[in-house]
Amino acid sequence: MGGFQGLQSMLEKETELSSMSQTTCPFIDTSAMEVESGKTYLLRIINAALNDDLFFAISGHNMMLVEVDAVYTKPYFMAARPFMDAPLPVENKTATAILQYKGIPNIVLPTRPQLPASNDTDFALSYNKKLRSLNSAKFPAIVPLKVDRKLFYTVGFGKDLCTTCVKGTRLLASLNNISFVMPKMGLLQAHYFNTKRVFGIDFPDKPPKPFNDTGAPLTADLGTAHGTRLSKFAFNSTVELALQDTNLLKVESHPFHLHGCNFFVIGTGIGNFDPVKDPSKFNLVDPIERNTVGILLGVGPPFGLEQTIQLLIMLA
């Protein structure tokens, strides 16, 4: 925060913020941290909201983003409120905490930060596209240019018969219309001990039935396959994966995590992925390196403007 205009005042107790909106401080106490004017502070911000993305801002201040997922980035100014562009109910409240400058009396109201709307997909997409790897001599972004295998995964919902459910069916999440079945033995354990019949290695590289991912939400032929099916890659191979959100039943954002590995996010866009035209837009110079990323659904108010997102990642 050194070098920036400071907040004029900070308060610690929610009871002293009665003139502000009720959603500002929903609990009796609001966390406060004392800071000193002129000093620079490093904030490590961890999103513990599971499936929810969050906007974050400090009123009256600019912040410089220098790292995501433990990987340095090109410095980028940034600004928590839930981000949820799916038409699903969420706890749409703004969480708050207070930075209190040393020596400032506790009698002046703090100012609230300005945050984007909770379903502002355009802002979220624009922000994510600006993230770049540092790509310096000390911290290079070594992006492989030769791809050994290309994958196309659709992400969405399906229906399954359920005799105990109210309507006789239940929703299932799926990749390429296959819903994962949790095995009774750990996958790595089964692989290490060469245990048979725990998983198959026949997960498809593309959907079995192509369709218009960004068309009107489909409601028919939504039977979803089940299985513990994996993709097997050759050691040290480079894999390009296109993740395509879909309009199956409902639109929703989907987080994607690669356990134990990082990947480069080389592109993102709205609509159907075009394997012929879209590669010319890939960032192969300084793409951001992540281990977790969200596949947004690309809708804003009013809901119903369903445009699915494609996300391109590269594993090496």
Secondary structure, 3 states (H helix, E strand, C coil): CCCCCCCCCCCCEHHHHCCCCCCCCCCCECCEEEECCCCCCCCCCCCCCCCCEEECCCCCCCEEEEEECCEEEEEEEECCEEECCCCCCCCCCCCCCEEEECCCCCCCCCCCCCCCCCCCHHHHHHHHHCCEECCCCCCCCCCCCCCCEEEEEEEEEEEEECCCCCCCEEEEEEECCEEECCCCCCHHHHHHCCCCCCCECCCCCCCCCCCCCCCCCECCCCECEEECECCCCCCCCCEEEEEEECCECCCCCEEEECCCCCEEEEEEEECCCCCCCHHHHCCCCCEEEECEEEECCCCCCCCCCCCCEEEEEEEC
